[in-house]
Amino acid sequence: YELVRAGQRGVNPNHPVIDTHAIENMVNGHNLNALYERYCGAPLEGIHRAEADAMATVAVLRGQTRVHGAVLG
């Protein structure tokens, strides 16, 4: 819904989802700022701004995949 509202193509309801928060809860369990610092080595600039949070989420997923790839299968 939010993608369509922002003028982007929506996602099929059956589209696979990767939830970085759920992954992190399995291995650590912290907020986005702490996750970003852990996986990127720097504080998150512009936290709670949509674009910064989205970009940070991608960076966190890349870090999680690098560090926890074996656990994630």
N, C-alpha and C positions, 0 to 999 in steps of 0.2 A: 504494500500500500504506500509506504513512504517513498519508494523509488518512483512509482507512478505519479505521486503528488509532486515530486521534484522534477518531473518531465522526463524521467528515464523509463526505459523499458522495464516492465515488471518481471517478476520471477515466477515461474510455474510453481504452484503449491507443492508439487512433488519433487521439486529440485532439491538435491542433496545440500545439507547445511553443515558448515564447520563452525562450531561455537568455541571461540578462543577462551571464553570465560569458563565453560565447562571443562575444557582441557586443563586449564590452570588450576581449577578447584581439585582436579584429580591429583595434581602434583605439588601444588603450593597453596593457592587460594589467597589472592590479594587483589587490590584495585588496579585499574588500567595504568595509573601513573607508576605504581610500584612494578608492575609487569614490564612496562616500557624501560624503566631504569635497569631492571634485571637483564633483559634480553638485548638492550641497545646501548647500555652503559652511559646513559645521559638522562637528565630530567626531561620530561615531556613538556614542550612549549605549547601554549594555547590549549591546555587541557579544558575539557567540557565545551569546546567549539567543535561543531560537527565534522568539519574537514580534518582538523588535527586529530580528533578521536578516531576517525576512520583510517587515516594514514597510520596512526599508532597501532591500531588493531592489526593491520596488514604486517607491520614490522614485528609485532608480538607473535603473530602466527608463523612468520618465517623463522623467528628465534626459537619458538617452541618446536617446530619441525626439525630444526638443526640439532637442538639439545635433546629432545625427547622422541625423536623419530622412531626408535625401536619400540617404545611403549605404545605409540600411536598406531603401529602396524602399517 
